[in-house]
């Protein structure tokens, strides 16, 4: 896992959301942990403004499928929809 290859679509178990894996770690037992970036829609009415979140996932099949462990980091304040 020291070389990057072509991007591949992976399957996620969990809530439907767009995800971009930002970082991954393979443990000694070959369990893969990943941290992803997501930009939920509908944050502000009539706007494309969003409030990105960071979530985590785990894979036991080399990264072909992931189980979504949920959001682990999000802004504490509501976005300024007038921005």
BELWOCOR-V570523 format. One record per pair of residues at least 6 apart in sequence whose C-alpha atoms are under 8 Angstrom apart, sorted by sequence separation. I is the first residue (numbers start at 1). J is the second residue. If there is no record, write none. Layout:
# BELWOCOR-V570523
I/J
I/J
This chain:
# BELWOCOR-V570523
26/32
27/33
42/48
43/49
44/50
59/65
60/66
25/32
26/33
41/48
43/50
59/66
24/32
25/33
41/49
42/50
43/51
58/66
59/67
24/33
25/34
41/50
57/66
58/67
24/34
40/50
57/67
58/68
23/34
24/35
39/50
40/51
57/68
58/69
22/34
23/35
39/51
40/52
56/68
57/69
21/34
22/35
23/36
39/52
40/53
55/68
56/69
57/70
21/35
22/36
38/52
39/53
55/69
56/70
21/36
22/37
37/52
38/53
55/70
56/71
20/36
21/37
37/53
38/54
55/71
56/72
19/36
20/37
37/54
38/55
54/71
55/72
19/37
20/38
36/54
37/55
53/71
54/72
55/73
19/38
35/54
36/55
53/72
54/73
18/38
19/39
35/55
36/56
53/73
54/74
17/38
18/39
35/56
36/57
53/74
18/40
34/56
35/57
52/74
53/75
17/40
33/56
34/57
51/74
33/57
34/58
51/75
33/58
32/58
33/59
31/58
32/59
31/59
32/60
51/79
31/60
50/79
30/60
31/61
32/62
31/62
32/63
30/62
49/81
47/81
43/79
44/81
13/65
10/63
11/64
12/65
13/66
14/67
15/68
10/64
11/65
12/66
13/67
14/68
10/65
11/66
12/67
13/68
14/69
10/66
12/68
